[in-house]
Structures are given as structure tokens and as C-alpha cells.
Amino acid sequence: MTESDFSCDLCRLAGPVQYRVCSHSEPQWKFVCRTCWTRVAAQQGYRYGGTRKADRRRRKR
Ligand SMILES: [Zn+2]
């Protein structure tokens, strides 16, 4: 596991981008991968809180 990747709170899959979501069944904010995001988005009470990226400090070329 590298520091540049986060892992999904639901399936533990690591990736460079996570989506911040919550729903009625997941009342606490979670960071999830794109696959789990679409699953949570289909639930009742779904809310979207933004994205986070591992390489946000990457230098511009
Ligand atoms: Zn996931």
C-alpha cells in the first residue's frame, strides 16, 4: 500500500481518486471508489460531498 493511493471504505480497493458520500444506511461520511459510489448513489438519502485525489500536489509541467 502506497501513500499516494487511498483505499475505499467499503470494498478496500485502493485507487488515486475517492468519492465522499453518505446515505441513510451509511450515515457517516465515507470515501469510496467509483464502483461503490454508483452503488451508494442508488440508495435512499444519498449525499455527495466531493472527491479527493492522491496527487493534488502534483507539479504542473
Ligand atoms: Zn469500493
PDB file of the backbone (N, CA, C, O) and the ligand in Angstrom, with CONECT records:
HET     ZN  A 101       1
ATOM      1  N   MET A   1       0.849  -1.200   0.000  1.00  0.00           N
ATOM      2  CA  MET A   1       0.000   0.000   0.000  1.00  0.00           C
ATOM      3  C   MET A   1       0.885   1.251   0.000  1.00  0.00           C
ATOM      4  O   MET A   1       1.778   1.383   0.836  1.00  0.00           O
ATOM      5  N   THR A   2       0.639   2.140  -0.915  1.00  0.00           N
ATOM      6  CA  THR A   2       1.442   3.356  -1.018  1.00  0.00           C
ATOM      7  C   THR A   2       0.696   4.538  -0.412  1.00  0.00           C
ATOM      8  O   THR A   2      -0.523   4.500  -0.242  1.00  0.00           O
ATOM      9  N   GLU A   3       1.436   5.576  -0.092  1.00  0.00           N
ATOM     10  CA  GLU A   3       0.800   6.748   0.496  1.00  0.00           C
ATOM     11  C   GLU A   3       0.031   7.555  -0.531  1.00  0.00           C
ATOM     12  O   GLU A   3      -0.812   8.378  -0.174  1.00  0.00           O
ATOM     13  N   SER A   4       0.314   7.328  -1.793  1.00  0.00           N
ATOM     14  CA  SER A   4      -0.319   8.135  -2.830  1.00  0.00           C
ATOM     15  C   SER A   4      -1.722   7.635  -3.169  1.00  0.00           C
ATOM     16  O   SER A   4      -2.490   8.334  -3.829  1.00  0.00           O
ATOM     17  N   ASP A   5      -2.056   6.423  -2.716  1.00  0.00           N
ATOM     18  CA  ASP A   5      -3.388   5.894  -3.000  1.00  0.00           C
ATOM     19  C   ASP A   5      -4.194   5.771  -1.712  1.00  0.00           C
ATOM     20  O   ASP A   5      -3.646   5.425  -0.666  1.00  0.00           O
ATOM     21  N   PHE A   6      -5.484   6.051  -1.784  1.00  0.00           N
ATOM     22  CA  PHE A   6      -6.402   5.814  -0.681  1.00  0.00           C
ATOM     23  C   PHE A   6      -7.132   4.517  -0.938  1.00  0.00           C
ATOM     24  O   PHE A   6      -7.212   4.054  -2.075  1.00  0.00           O
ATOM     25  N   SER A   7      -7.675   3.920   0.139  1.00  0.00           N
ATOM     26  CA  SER A   7      -8.466   2.713  -0.068  1.00  0.00           C
ATOM     27  C   SER A   7      -9.934   3.003   0.218  1.00  0.00           C
ATOM     28  O   SER A   7     -10.270   3.796   1.097  1.00  0.00           O
ATOM     29  N   CYS A   8     -10.784   2.353  -0.535  1.00  0.00           N
ATOM     30  CA  CYS A   8     -12.222   2.520  -0.409  1.00  0.00           C
ATOM     31  C   CYS A   8     -12.701   2.034   0.960  1.00  0.00           C
ATOM     32  O   CYS A   8     -12.268   0.983   1.434  1.00  0.00           O
ATOM     33  N   ASP A   9     -13.590   2.795   1.592  1.00  0.00           N
ATOM     34  CA  ASP A   9     -14.087   2.415   2.913  1.00  0.00           C
ATOM     35  C   ASP A   9     -15.031   1.223   2.861  1.00  0.00           C
ATOM     36  O   ASP A   9     -15.297   0.609   3.894  1.00  0.00           O
ATOM     37  N   LEU A  10     -15.538   0.883   1.697  1.00  0.00           N
ATOM     38  CA  LEU A  10     -16.497  -0.213   1.593  1.00  0.00           C
ATOM     39  C   LEU A  10     -15.860  -1.493   1.071  1.00  0.00           C
ATOM     40  O   LEU A  10     -16.082  -2.563   1.638  1.00  0.00           O
ATOM     41  N   CYS A  11     -15.070  -1.405  -0.002  1.00  0.00           N
ATOM     42  CA  CYS A  11     -14.504  -2.632  -0.582  1.00  0.00           C
ATOM     43  C   CYS A  11     -12.992  -2.729  -0.405  1.00  0.00           C
ATOM     44  O   CYS A  11     -12.389  -3.737  -0.774  1.00  0.00           O
ATOM     45  N   ARG A  12     -12.368  -1.672   0.166  1.00  0.00           N
ATOM     46  CA  ARG A  12     -10.929  -1.678   0.471  1.00  0.00           C
ATOM     47  C   ARG A  12     -10.053  -1.633  -0.774  1.00  0.00           C
ATOM     48  O   ARG A  12      -8.840  -1.821  -0.686  1.00  0.00           O
ATOM     49  N   LEU A  13     -10.640  -1.391  -1.897  1.00  0.00           N
ATOM     50  CA  LEU A  13      -9.854  -1.264  -3.116  1.00  0.00           C
ATOM     51  C   LEU A  13      -9.122   0.075  -3.102  1.00  0.00           C
ATOM     52  O   LEU A  13      -9.722   1.118  -2.841  1.00  0.00           O
ATOM     53  N   ALA A  14      -7.818   0.036  -3.384  1.00  0.00           N
ATOM     54  CA  ALA A  14      -7.037   1.260  -3.398  1.00  0.00           C
ATOM     55  C   ALA A  14      -7.091   1.918  -4.765  1.00  0.00           C
ATOM     56  O   ALA A  14      -7.127   1.249  -5.797  1.00  0.00           O
ATOM     57  N   GLY A  15      -7.095   3.250  -4.749  1.00  0.00           N
ATOM     58  CA  GLY A  15      -7.131   3.976  -6.008  1.00  0.00           C
ATOM     59  C   GLY A  15      -6.773   5.433  -5.798  1.00  0.00           C
ATOM     60  O   GLY A  15      -6.790   5.913  -4.665  1.00  0.00           O
ATOM     61  N   PRO A  16      -6.451   6.145  -6.860  1.00  0.00           N
ATOM     62  CA  PRO A  16      -5.998   7.532  -6.751  1.00  0.00           C
ATOM     63  C   PRO A  16      -7.118   8.531  -6.472  1.00  0.00           C
ATOM     64  O   PRO A  16      -6.852   9.654  -6.042  1.00  0.00           O
ATOM     65  N   VAL A  17      -8.368   8.135  -6.712  1.00  0.00           N
ATOM     66  CA  VAL A  17      -9.498   9.046  -6.535  1.00  0.00           C
ATOM     67  C   VAL A  17     -10.573   8.374  -5.701  1.00  0.00           C
ATOM     68  O   VAL A  17     -10.894   7.203  -5.905  1.00  0.00           O
ATOM     69  N   GLN A  18     -11.127   9.130  -4.757  1.00  0.00           N
ATOM     70  CA  GLN A  18     -12.234   8.621  -3.958  1.00  0.00           C
ATOM     71  C   GLN A  18     -13.374   9.633  -3.956  1.00  0.00           C
ATOM     72  O   GLN A  18     -13.153  10.832  -4.125  1.00  0.00           O
ATOM     73  N   TYR A  19     -14.581   9.145  -3.764  1.00  0.00           N
ATOM     74  CA  TYR A  19     -15.762   9.997  -3.725  1.00  0.00           C
ATOM     75  C   TYR A  19     -16.325  10.005  -2.314  1.00  0.00           C
ATOM     76  O   TYR A  19     -16.477   8.960  -1.682  1.00  0.00           O
ATOM     77  N   ARG A  20     -16.632  11.207  -1.831  1.00  0.00           N
ATOM     78  CA  ARG A  20     -17.121  11.353  -0.462  1.00  0.00           C
ATOM     79  C   ARG A  20     -18.638  11.293  -0.499  1.00  0.00           C
ATOM     80  O   ARG A  20     -19.283  12.143  -1.113  1.00  0.00           O
ATOM     81  N   VAL A  21     -19.208  10.290   0.156  1.00  0.00           N
ATOM     82  CA  VAL A  21     -20.649  10.063   0.075  1.00  0.00           C
ATOM     83  C   VAL A  21     -21.201   9.645   1.434  1.00  0.00           C
ATOM     84  O   VAL A  21     -20.464   9.201   2.314  1.00  0.00           O
ATOM     85  N   CYS A  22     -22.525   9.799   1.586  1.00  0.00           N
ATOM     86  CA  CYS A  22     -23.221   9.184   2.703  1.00  0.00           C
ATOM     87  C   CYS A  22     -24.653   8.895   2.276  1.00  0.00           C
ATOM     88  O   CYS A  22     -25.110   9.403   1.252  1.00  0.00           O
ATOM     89  N   SER A  23     -25.362   8.086   3.051  1.00  0.00           N
ATOM     90  CA  SER A  23     -26.729   7.716   2.725  1.00  0.00           C
ATOM     91  C   SER A  23     -27.425   7.313   4.025  1.00  0.00           C
ATOM     92  O   SER A  23     -26.830   7.371   5.101  1.00  0.00           O
ATOM     93  N   HIS A  24     -28.671   6.911   3.915  1.00  0.00           N
ATOM     94  CA  HIS A  24     -29.405   6.506   5.118  1.00  0.00           C
ATOM     95  C   HIS A  24     -28.744   5.299   5.781  1.00  0.00           C
ATOM     96  O   HIS A  24     -28.664   5.233   7.008  1.00  0.00           O
ATOM     97  N   SER A  25     -28.271   4.351   4.983  1.00  0.00           N
ATOM     98  CA  SER A  25     -27.656   3.159   5.562  1.00  0.00           C
ATOM     99  C   SER A  25     -26.201   3.405   5.948  1.00  0.00           C
ATOM    100  O   SER A  25     -25.622   2.640   6.719  1.00  0.00           O
ATOM    101  N   GLU A  26     -25.605   4.488   5.405  1.00  0.00           N
ATOM    102  CA  GLU A  26     -24.230   4.857   5.765  1.00  0.00           C
ATOM    103  C   GLU A  26     -24.236   6.317   6.205  1.00  0.00           C
ATOM    104  O   GLU A  26     -23.757   7.186   5.476  1.00  0.00           O
ATOM    105  N   PRO A  27     -24.775   6.594   7.397  1.00  0.00           N
ATOM    106  CA  PRO A  27     -24.982   7.990   7.813  1.00  0.00           C
ATOM    107  C   PRO A  27     -23.696   8.775   8.018  1.00  0.00           C
ATOM    108  O   PRO A  27     -23.717  10.006   8.005  1.00  0.00           O
ATOM    109  N   GLN A  28     -22.576   8.085   8.206  1.00  0.00           N
ATOM    110  CA  GLN A  28     -21.306   8.775   8.344  1.00  0.00           C
ATOM    111  C   GLN A  28     -20.650   8.917   6.981  1.00  0.00           C
ATOM    112  O   GLN A  28     -20.755   8.033   6.132  1.00  0.00           O
ATOM    113  N   TRP A  29     -19.967  10.051   6.782  1.00  0.00           N
ATOM    114  CA  TRP A  29     -19.286  10.258   5.509  1.00  0.00           C
ATOM    115  C   TRP A  29     -18.251   9.166   5.282  1.00  0.00           C
ATOM    116  O   TRP A  29     -17.491   8.806   6.181  1.00  0.00           O
ATOM    117  N   LYS A  30     -18.241   8.648   4.052  1.00  0.00           N
ATOM    118  CA  LYS A  30     -17.261   7.633   3.685  1.00  0.00           C
ATOM    119  C   LYS A  30     -16.590   8.032   2.383  1.00  0.00           C
ATOM    120  O   LYS A  30     -17.184   8.712   1.547  1.00  0.00           O
ATOM    121  N   PHE A  31     -15.346   7.602   2.220  1.00  0.00           N
ATOM    122  CA  PHE A  31     -14.671   7.758   0.949  1.00  0.00           C
ATOM    123  C   PHE A  31     -14.714   6.421   0.219  1.00  0.00           C
ATOM    124  O   PHE A  31     -14.212   5.415   0.721  1.00  0.00           O
ATOM    125  N   VAL A  32     -15.309   6.415  -0.954  1.00  0.00           N
ATOM    126  CA  VAL A  32     -15.483   5.155  -1.675  1.00  0.00           C
ATOM    127  C   VAL A  32     -14.950   5.272  -3.095  1.00  0.00           C
ATOM    128  O   VAL A  32     -14.775   6.370  -3.623  1.00  0.00           O
ATOM    129  N   CYS A  33     -14.697   4.118  -3.699  1.00  0.00           N
ATOM    130  CA  CYS A  33     -14.231   4.078  -5.079  1.00  0.00           C
ATOM    131  C   CYS A  33     -15.408   4.341  -6.028  1.00  0.00           C
ATOM    132  O   CYS A  33     -16.559   4.433  -5.601  1.00  0.00           O
ATOM    133  N   ARG A  34     -15.100   4.455  -7.298  1.00  0.00           N
ATOM    134  CA  ARG A  34     -16.128   4.785  -8.273  1.00  0.00           C
ATOM    135  C   ARG A  34     -17.217   3.707  -8.328  1.00  0.00           C
ATOM    136  O   ARG A  34     -18.396   4.019  -8.490  1.00  0.00           O
ATOM    137  N   THR A  35     -16.818   2.447  -8.195  1.00  0.00           N
ATOM    138  CA  THR A  35     -17.790   1.353  -8.237  1.00  0.00           C
ATOM    139  C   THR A  35     -18.773   1.446  -7.075  1.00  0.00           C
ATOM    140  O   THR A  35     -19.985   1.350  -7.266  1.00  0.00           O
ATOM    141  N   CYS A  36     -18.238   1.635  -5.862  1.00  0.00           N
ATOM    142  CA  CYS A  36     -19.101   1.726  -4.687  1.00  0.00           C
ATOM    143  C   CYS A  36     -19.903   3.024  -4.707  1.00  0.00           C
ATOM    144  O   CYS A  36     -21.007   3.077  -4.166  1.00  0.00           O
ATOM    145  N   TRP A  37     -19.362   4.063  -5.323  1.00  0.00           N
ATOM    146  CA  TRP A  37     -20.070   5.339  -5.407  1.00  0.00           C
ATOM    147  C   TRP A  37     -21.398   5.166  -6.153  1.00  0.00           C
ATOM    148  O   TRP A  37     -22.432   5.677  -5.724  1.00  0.00           O
ATOM    149  N   THR A  38     -21.355   4.454  -7.249  1.00  0.00           N
ATOM    150  CA  THR A  38     -22.588   4.254  -8.013  1.00  0.00           C
ATOM    151  C   THR A  38     -23.587   3.426  -7.211  1.00  0.00           C
ATOM    152  O   THR A  38     -24.798   3.587  -7.358  1.00  0.00           O
ATOM    153  N   ARG A  39     -23.063   2.531  -6.355  1.00  0.00           N
ATOM    154  CA  ARG A  39     -23.946   1.709  -5.524  1.00  0.00           C
ATOM    155  C   ARG A  39     -24.608   2.554  -4.429  1.00  0.00           C
ATOM    156  O   ARG A  39     -25.811   2.450  -4.191  1.00  0.00           O
ATOM    157  N   VAL A  40     -23.802   3.390  -3.769  1.00  0.00           N
ATOM    158  CA  VAL A  40     -24.332   4.249  -2.710  1.00  0.00           C
ATOM    159  C   VAL A  40     -25.278   5.301  -3.293  1.00  0.00           C
ATOM    160  O   VAL A  40     -26.265   5.680  -2.663  1.00  0.00           O
ATOM    161  N   ALA A  41     -24.967   5.760  -4.492  1.00  0.00           N
ATOM    162  CA  ALA A  41     -25.786   6.792  -5.125  1.00  0.00           C
ATOM    163  C   ALA A  41     -27.201   6.297  -5.399  1.00  0.00           C
ATOM    164  O   ALA A  41     -28.124   7.099  -5.543  1.00  0.00           O
ATOM    165  N   ALA A  42     -27.374   4.987  -5.470  1.00  0.00           N
ATOM    166  CA  ALA A  42     -28.699   4.421  -5.723  1.00  0.00           C
ATOM    167  C   ALA A  42     -29.507   4.258  -4.442  1.00  0.00           C
ATOM    168  O   ALA A  42     -30.691   3.928  -4.495  1.00  0.00           O
ATOM    169  N   GLN A  43     -28.871   4.489  -3.283  1.00  0.00           N
ATOM    170  CA  GLN A  43     -29.561   4.300  -2.013  1.00  0.00           C
ATOM    171  C   GLN A  43     -30.345   5.554  -1.626  1.00  0.00           C
ATOM    172  O   GLN A  43     -30.113   6.643  -2.150  1.00  0.00           O
ATOM    173  N   GLN A  44     -31.277   5.366  -0.694  1.00  0.00           N
ATOM    174  CA  GLN A  44     -32.049   6.494  -0.190  1.00  0.00           C
ATOM    175  C   GLN A  44     -31.175   7.379   0.687  1.00  0.00           C
ATOM    176  O   GLN A  44     -30.308   6.891   1.412  1.00  0.00           O
ATOM    177  N   GLY A  45     -31.408   8.670   0.614  1.00  0.00           N
ATOM    178  CA  GLY A  45     -30.674   9.604   1.456  1.00  0.00           C
ATOM    179  C   GLY A  45     -29.262   9.860   0.975  1.00  0.00           C
ATOM    180  O   GLY A  45     -28.439  10.398   1.716  1.00  0.00           O
ATOM    181  N   TYR A  46     -28.976   9.481  -0.252  1.00  0.00           N
ATOM    182  CA  TYR A  46     -27.630   9.645  -0.790  1.00  0.00           C
ATOM    183  C   TYR A  46     -27.234  11.125  -0.829  1.00  0.00           C
ATOM    184  O   TYR A  46     -28.004  11.976  -1.274  1.00  0.00           O
ATOM    185  N   ARG A  47     -26.032  11.408  -0.359  1.00  0.00           N
ATOM    186  CA  ARG A  47     -25.471  12.747  -0.457  1.00  0.00           C
ATOM    187  C   ARG A  47     -24.042  12.654  -0.950  1.00  0.00           C
ATOM    188  O   ARG A  47     -23.310  11.717  -0.632  1.00  0.00           O
ATOM    189  N   TYR A  48     -23.665  13.649  -1.734  1.00  0.00           N
ATOM    190  CA  TYR A  48     -22.335  13.676  -2.328  1.00  0.00           C
ATOM    191  C   TYR A  48     -21.536  14.819  -1.730  1.00  0.00           C
ATOM    192  O   TYR A  48     -22.010  15.955  -1.693  1.00  0.00           O
ATOM    193  N   GLY A  49     -20.333  14.532  -1.263  1.00  0.00           N
ATOM    194  CA  GLY A  49     -19.540  15.541  -0.555  1.00  0.00           C
ATOM    195  C   GLY A  49     -18.243  15.918  -1.233  1.00  0.00           C
ATOM    196  O   GLY A  49     -17.384  16.554  -0.622  1.00  0.00           O
ATOM    197  N   GLY A  50     -18.088  15.530  -2.503  1.00  0.00           N
ATOM    198  CA  GLY A  50     -16.876  15.912  -3.217  1.00  0.00           C
ATOM    199  C   GLY A  50     -15.949  14.735  -3.469  1.00  0.00           C
ATOM    200  O   GLY A  50     -16.265  13.593  -3.135  1.00  0.00           O
ATOM    201  N   THR A  51     -14.821  15.027  -4.054  1.00  0.00           N
ATOM    202  CA  THR A  51     -13.842  13.990  -4.350  1.00  0.00           C
ATOM    203  C   THR A  51     -12.529  14.336  -3.664  1.00  0.00           C
ATOM    204  O   THR A  51     -12.299  15.479  -3.268  1.00  0.00           O
ATOM    205  N   ARG A  52     -11.680  13.338  -3.532  1.00  0.00           N
ATOM    206  CA  ARG A  52     -10.315  13.614  -3.098  1.00  0.00           C
ATOM    207  C   ARG A  52      -9.371  12.867  -4.032  1.00  0.00           C
ATOM    208  O   ARG A  52      -9.653  11.756  -4.481  1.00  0.00           O
ATOM    209  N   LYS A  53      -8.260  13.506  -4.304  1.00  0.00           N
ATOM    210  CA  LYS A  53      -7.288  12.926  -5.219  1.00  0.00           C
ATOM    211  C   LYS A  53      -5.947  12.815  -4.526  1.00  0.00           C
ATOM    212  O   LYS A  53      -5.539  13.706  -3.782  1.00  0.00           O
ATOM    213  N   ALA A  54      -5.272  11.717  -4.779  1.00  0.00           N
ATOM    214  CA  ALA A  54      -3.996  11.454  -4.103  1.00  0.00           C
ATOM    215  C   ALA A  54      -2.904  12.391  -4.602  1.00  0.00           C
ATOM    216  O   ALA A  54      -1.970  12.703  -3.864  1.00  0.00           O
ATOM    217  N   ASP A  55      -3.014  12.837  -5.837  1.00  0.00           N
ATOM    218  CA  ASP A  55      -1.905  13.593  -6.445  1.00  0.00           C
ATOM    219  C   ASP A  55      -2.230  15.075  -6.585  1.00  0.00           C
ATOM    220  O   ASP A  55      -1.838  15.718  -7.559  1.00  0.00           O
ATOM    221  N   ARG A  56      -2.956  15.615  -5.597  1.00  0.00           N
ATOM    222  CA  ARG A  56      -3.364  17.017  -5.718  1.00  0.00           C
ATOM    223  C   ARG A  56      -2.189  17.975  -5.619  1.00  0.00           C
ATOM    224  O   ARG A  56      -2.305  19.137  -6.010  1.00  0.00           O
ATOM    225  N   ARG A  57      -1.051  17.504  -5.099  1.00  0.00           N
ATOM    226  CA  ARG A  57       0.118  18.385  -5.009  1.00  0.00           C
ATOM    227  C   ARG A  57       1.079  18.199  -6.174  1.00  0.00           C
ATOM    228  O   ARG A  57       2.205  18.697  -6.149  1.00  0.00           O
ATOM    229  N   ARG A  58       0.631  17.488  -7.179  1.00  0.00           N
ATOM    230  CA  ARG A  58       1.486  17.227  -8.334  1.00  0.00           C
ATOM    231  C   ARG A  58       1.887  18.540  -9.012  1.00  0.00           C
ATOM    232  O   ARG A  58       1.064  19.442  -9.173  1.00  0.00           O
ATOM    233  N   ARG A  59       3.139  18.633  -9.400  1.00  0.00           N
ATOM    234  CA  ARG A  59       3.607  19.862 -10.024  1.00  0.00           C
ATOM    235  C   ARG A  59       3.100  19.993 -11.449  1.00  0.00           C
ATOM    236  O   ARG A  59       2.919  19.008 -12.164  1.00  0.00           O
ATOM    237  N   LYS A  60       2.880  21.213 -11.830  1.00  0.00           N
ATOM    238  CA  LYS A  60       2.482  21.476 -13.216  1.00  0.00           C
ATOM    239  C   LYS A  60       3.712  21.448 -14.133  1.00  0.00           C
ATOM    240  O   LYS A  60       4.818  21.810 -13.732  1.00  0.00           O
ATOM    241  N   ARG A  61       3.488  21.015 -15.352  1.00  0.00           N
ATOM    242  CA  ARG A  61       4.568  20.987 -16.300  1.00  0.00           C
ATOM    243  C   ARG A  61       4.421  22.112 -17.315  1.00  0.00           C
ATOM    244  O   ARG A  61       5.255  22.250 -18.210  1.00  0.00           O
TER     245      ARG A  61
HETATM  246 ZN    ZN A 101     -15.203   0.399  -3.272  1.00  0.00          ZN2+
END
